Amino acid sequence: MDLLILAGGAGSRFGGPKQFEPIDDNQNFIMDYSIYDAIEAGFDRVVLITRKKYADLIDKTLKKRLEGKVGFKVIFQESDWIENDFGIKREKPLGTGHAILIAKDIIKDNFCMINADDFYGKTSFKIAYNFLKSIQPSSTDFALVGYKLKNTMSEKGAVKRGICKEENGFVTEIIESKAEFVNNKIVVHELESNKEYNVSPVAPVSMNMLCLTPKLFDFLQIEFDKFVNNKNNLKDKEFLIPTILDNMSKQNLASIKLLKSPEKWIGMTYKEDKVDVVNGIKKLVNKNQYPQNLWNTKSKIIEENKLELI
């Protein structure tokens, strides 16, 4: 089963590619810890979506660290074809939906998608793996691992969050929003309208940890073709997976089960967040949830999951 990691972002608010920012004494990235947790849960291959400009860095870091421990495949998400085909110059990637779509010829089994720069916690990967193991690859029964809003906030500024509306254990709507602390209270605005609305601190939110099947690719391709046909979209719009899943759900083409995680998110939205990430990971290491040296260890998890590097 695959872990699909989205690692192509530019990190504009952070000031650089935060997905490749070292966060411990051994120069590991946040995604190293996610991969470690995923292997422990049962995933046996990592598919990384990134940019060509990071290829050399990946070869010297992640690829080297993961060799002999888990299957590893890198796919590049680029935008130069837009200028070649449509005469529109664009640097920014086309979004999470496009990132998933370009993996369609590689991924043939159920998979979990995550962001490279978010720490999700061990329990979340176990929840995701158990769900994916229970459904057929031909199914459109998807799932979203949801976090309590209060467990995903940054003290350094506003964060983008997909606030989930839920009914009978299923996600009925995902509202793309901005959340921030104002006078020690969480204030939420819809991204599109900037309208403020009330949300419980324990409301479920999406952190882009999604449990999906290969069946998604059929619908994704149809919707992406429509997106590309509107040239205005190619200038600066993004083809986003939450929007796609929301549309599928509303058309009764898929269900999105809400899998609630008790974990606390750790991530870097702003440069100032790095200190909190480093300290948060260090606390988990001190509690023996992770080895002092993540990959140079003969831990049971690695010995049981040795695979050839792809």
C-alpha positions as CSV (number, residue, x, y, z in Angstrom):
1,M,0.0,0.0,0.0
2,D,1.3,3.4,-1.0
3,L,1.9,6.6,1.0
4,L,1.6,9.5,-1.5
5,I,3.5,12.6,-0.2
6,L,2.9,16.0,-1.7
7,A,6.2,17.9,-1.6
8,G,6.2,20.4,-4.4
9,G,5.3,23.6,-2.6
10,A,7.4,26.7,-2.7
11,G,6.6,27.7,1.0
12,S,5.9,31.3,0.2
13,R,4.8,32.2,3.7
14,F,7.6,30.2,5.2
15,G,10.3,31.8,3.0
16,G,11.5,28.6,1.2
17,P,10.7,24.9,0.7
18,K,9.7,24.0,4.2
19,Q,9.2,20.4,3.3
20,F,13.0,20.0,3.1
21,E,13.8,22.0,6.3
22,P,15.8,19.9,8.7
23,I,14.1,19.6,12.1
24,D,16.4,17.4,14.2
25,D,20.1,16.9,14.9
26,N,20.3,14.2,12.1
27,Q,18.9,16.7,9.5
28,N,15.7,14.7,9.1
29,F,12.6,16.5,7.6
30,I,9.1,16.3,9.0
31,M,8.2,13.8,6.3
32,D,10.9,11.4,7.6
33,Y,8.8,11.0,10.7
34,S,5.6,10.5,8.7
35,I,7.3,7.9,6.6
36,Y,8.6,6.1,9.7
37,D,5.1,6.1,11.2
38,A,3.6,4.9,7.9
39,I,6.0,1.9,7.7
40,E,5.2,1.0,11.2
41,A,1.5,1.1,10.4
42,G,2.0,-1.2,7.4
43,F,2.5,1.0,4.3
44,D,5.3,-0.5,2.0
45,R,6.0,2.2,-0.6
46,V,6.5,6.0,-0.6
47,V,5.5,7.9,-3.8
48,L,6.9,11.5,-3.6
49,I,5.5,14.3,-5.7
50,T,7.9,17.2,-6.0
51,R,9.7,19.6,-8.4
52,K,12.7,18.8,-10.6
53,K,14.8,21.5,-8.9
54,Y,14.7,19.4,-5.7
55,A,15.9,16.2,-7.3
56,D,19.5,16.5,-6.3
57,L,18.6,17.3,-2.7
58,I,16.3,14.3,-2.5
59,D,19.0,12.0,-3.9
60,K,21.4,13.1,-1.1
61,T,18.9,13.0,1.7
62,L,15.6,11.0,1.6
63,K,16.6,8.5,-1.1
64,K,19.8,7.7,0.8
65,R,18.1,7.4,4.1
66,L,15.2,5.2,2.8
67,E,17.3,2.8,0.7
68,G,16.6,-0.8,1.8
69,K,13.9,0.2,4.2
70,V,10.9,1.0,2.0
71,G,9.9,1.3,-1.7
72,F,10.5,4.8,-2.9
73,K,9.4,6.5,-6.1
74,V,9.8,10.2,-7.1
75,I,7.5,11.9,-9.6
76,F,8.0,15.5,-10.7
77,Q,5.1,18.0,-11.0
78,E,6.1,20.8,-13.4
79,S,4.2,23.6,-15.1
80,D,6.4,24.2,-18.1
81,W,4.0,22.3,-20.4
82,I,1.4,25.0,-19.8
83,E,3.6,27.6,-21.6
84,N,4.5,25.1,-24.3
85,D,0.9,24.1,-25.0
86,F,-1.0,27.2,-24.2
87,G,1.5,30.1,-24.2
88,I,0.8,30.9,-20.5
89,K,3.8,31.2,-18.2
90,R,3.2,29.7,-14.8
91,E,5.7,28.9,-12.1
92,K,3.3,27.7,-9.3
93,P,2.2,24.0,-9.4
94,L,-1.4,23.4,-10.5
95,G,-2.5,22.1,-7.1
96,T,-3.1,19.0,-5.0
97,G,-5.6,17.5,-7.5
98,H,-3.1,17.6,-10.3
99,A,-0.3,16.3,-8.1
100,I,-2.4,13.2,-7.4
101,L,-3.4,12.8,-11.0
102,I,0.2,12.6,-12.3
103,A,0.7,9.5,-10.1
104,K,-2.2,7.6,-11.8
105,D,0.2,5.3,-13.8
106,I,2.2,4.4,-10.7
107,I,-0.4,3.9,-8.1
108,K,-2.5,0.8,-8.6
109,D,-3.7,0.1,-5.1
110,N,-5.4,2.0,-2.2
111,F,-3.3,4.8,-0.9
112,C,-3.0,7.5,1.7
113,M,-2.1,11.1,0.7
114,I,-0.4,13.6,3.0
115,N,1.5,16.9,2.9
116,A,5.2,16.7,3.3
117,D,5.4,19.6,5.8
118,D,2.8,18.4,8.3
119,F,3.4,16.0,11.2
120,Y,0.3,13.7,11.6
121,G,1.2,11.3,14.4
122,K,1.4,7.6,14.7
123,T,-2.2,7.0,15.5
124,S,-3.4,8.7,12.3
125,F,-1.4,6.4,10.1
126,K,-2.7,3.3,11.9
127,I,-6.3,4.7,11.4
128,A,-5.6,5.3,7.7
129,Y,-4.0,2.0,7.0
130,N,-6.8,0.0,8.8
131,F,-9.4,1.8,6.7
132,L,-7.6,1.3,3.4
133,K,-7.1,-2.4,4.2
134,S,-10.9,-2.8,4.6
135,I,-12.0,-1.5,1.2
136,Q,-11.6,-2.7,-2.4
137,P,-9.5,-0.8,-5.0
138,S,-12.6,-0.5,-7.1
139,S,-14.5,1.3,-4.4
140,T,-15.3,5.0,-4.2
141,D,-15.6,4.8,-0.4
142,F,-12.9,7.3,0.6
143,A,-12.0,8.7,4.0
144,L,-10.5,11.8,5.5
145,V,-8.5,11.7,8.7
146,G,-9.8,14.7,10.7
147,Y,-8.2,16.6,13.5
148,K,-9.8,18.8,16.2
149,L,-9.4,22.4,15.1
150,K,-7.7,23.4,18.4
151,N,-5.1,20.7,17.8
152,T,-4.0,22.3,14.4
153,M,-3.4,25.9,15.3
154,S,-0.3,28.0,15.1
155,E,0.6,30.6,17.7
156,K,2.5,32.5,15.0
157,G,-0.4,33.5,12.7
158,A,-3.3,32.4,10.6
159,V,-3.5,29.0,9.0
160,K,-5.6,27.5,6.2
161,R,-7.9,24.8,7.3
162,G,-10.6,22.7,5.7
163,I,-13.5,22.8,8.2
164,C,-15.5,19.7,7.8
165,K,-19.3,19.4,8.2
166,E,-20.3,15.9,9.3
167,E,-23.4,13.8,9.2
168,N,-23.6,10.2,10.5
169,G,-19.9,9.8,10.5
170,F,-19.4,11.1,6.9
171,V,-18.1,14.4,5.6
172,T,-20.8,16.4,3.8
173,E,-18.9,19.6,3.1
174,I,-15.4,21.0,3.4
175,I,-15.2,24.7,3.9
176,E,-11.8,26.1,3.0
177,S,-11.1,28.6,5.8
178,K,-8.5,30.7,7.5
179,A,-8.2,30.2,11.3
180,E,-6.2,32.3,13.8
181,F,-6.0,33.2,17.4
182,V,-7.4,36.6,18.3
183,N,-7.4,37.5,22.0
184,N,-6.9,33.8,22.9
185,K,-10.0,32.9,20.9
186,I,-10.1,30.9,17.6
187,V,-11.5,33.1,14.8
188,V,-12.4,31.6,11.5
189,H,-13.1,33.2,8.1
190,E,-14.2,31.5,4.9
191,L,-11.4,31.9,2.4
192,E,-13.5,32.8,-0.6
193,S,-15.9,35.3,1.0
194,N,-13.7,36.3,4.0
195,K,-16.9,36.0,6.1
196,E,-16.4,35.2,9.7
197,Y,-18.4,32.3,11.1
198,N,-18.5,30.4,14.4
199,V,-16.7,27.1,14.7
200,S,-16.2,24.9,17.7
201,P,-12.6,24.4,18.8
202,V,-13.2,20.7,18.5
203,A,-14.7,20.8,15.1
204,P,-13.1,18.3,12.7
205,V,-10.7,19.8,10.1
206,S,-8.9,18.4,7.1
207,M,-5.1,18.4,7.1
208,N,-5.0,16.8,3.7
209,M,-4.6,13.3,5.1
210,L,-6.8,11.4,2.7
211,C,-7.6,7.7,2.2
212,L,-8.2,7.1,-1.5
213,T,-8.5,4.3,-4.1
214,P,-7.3,4.1,-7.7
215,K,-11.0,4.7,-8.7
216,L,-10.5,8.4,-8.0
217,F,-8.2,8.8,-11.0
218,D,-11.1,8.3,-13.5
219,F,-13.1,11.2,-12.1
220,L,-10.0,13.3,-11.5
221,Q,-9.0,13.0,-15.2
222,I,-12.4,14.1,-16.4
223,E,-12.4,17.1,-14.0
224,F,-8.9,18.1,-14.8
225,D,-9.6,18.1,-18.6
226,K,-12.5,20.6,-17.9
227,F,-10.1,22.7,-15.7
228,V,-7.5,22.9,-18.4
229,N,-10.0,23.8,-21.1
230,N,-10.6,27.1,-19.3
231,K,-7.4,28.9,-20.0
232,N,-8.1,31.5,-17.3
233,N,-7.6,28.7,-14.8
234,L,-4.1,28.1,-16.0
235,K,-2.9,31.6,-15.1
236,D,-3.2,31.3,-11.3
237,K,-6.0,28.9,-10.3
238,E,-5.4,25.6,-8.5
239,F,-7.0,22.2,-9.1
240,L,-7.5,21.2,-5.5
241,I,-8.4,17.8,-4.2
242,P,-10.8,19.0,-1.4
243,T,-12.9,20.7,-4.0
244,I,-12.9,17.5,-6.2
245,L,-13.9,15.3,-3.3
246,D,-16.6,17.7,-2.2
247,N,-18.0,17.7,-5.7
248,M,-17.9,13.9,-5.9
249,S,-19.7,13.6,-2.6
250,K,-22.5,16.1,-3.5
251,Q,-23.0,14.2,-6.8
252,N,-23.2,10.9,-4.9
253,L,-20.2,9.6,-6.8
254,A,-18.3,8.9,-3.6
255,S,-18.6,8.8,0.1
256,I,-16.0,10.4,2.5
257,K,-15.9,8.8,5.9
258,L,-14.6,10.9,8.7
259,L,-11.9,9.1,10.6
260,K,-11.2,11.2,13.8
261,S,-7.6,11.4,15.1
262,P,-6.7,12.4,18.6
263,E,-3.2,13.5,17.5
264,K,-1.9,17.0,17.7
265,W,-0.7,18.5,14.5
266,I,2.8,19.8,14.2
267,G,3.8,21.9,11.2
268,M,5.5,24.9,9.7
269,T,3.4,27.6,8.2
270,Y,5.8,30.4,9.2
271,K,9.6,30.4,9.8
272,E,8.9,31.1,13.5
273,D,7.1,27.8,13.7
274,K,10.3,25.8,13.3
275,V,11.3,26.2,17.0
276,D,8.0,24.6,18.0
277,V,8.4,21.8,15.5
278,V,11.9,21.0,16.7
279,N,10.9,21.1,20.3
280,G,7.7,19.0,19.6
281,I,9.6,16.3,17.8
282,K,12.3,16.3,20.5
283,K,9.7,15.7,23.2
284,L,8.4,12.7,21.3
285,V,11.9,11.3,20.9
286,N,12.5,11.8,24.7
287,K,9.3,9.8,25.3
288,N,10.9,7.0,23.2
289,Q,8.2,7.3,20.5
290,Y,11.0,7.6,18.0
291,P,14.7,6.5,18.1
292,Q,17.4,9.2,18.7
293,N,18.7,8.5,15.2
294,L,15.6,7.8,13.1
295,W,17.0,5.7,10.3
296,N,20.3,4.5,11.6
297,T,18.7,2.0,13.9
298,K,18.1,-1.7,13.9
299,S,14.6,-1.2,15.1
300,K,12.0,-3.9,14.6
301,I,10.0,-1.6,12.2
302,I,12.8,-1.4,9.7
303,E,13.9,-5.0,9.9
304,E,10.4,-6.2,9.1
305,N,9.8,-3.8,6.2
306,K,12.9,-4.1,4.1
307,L,12.1,-3.7,0.4
308,E,14.1,-3.0,-2.7
309,L,14.4,0.6,-3.6
310,I,12.4,1.4,-6.8
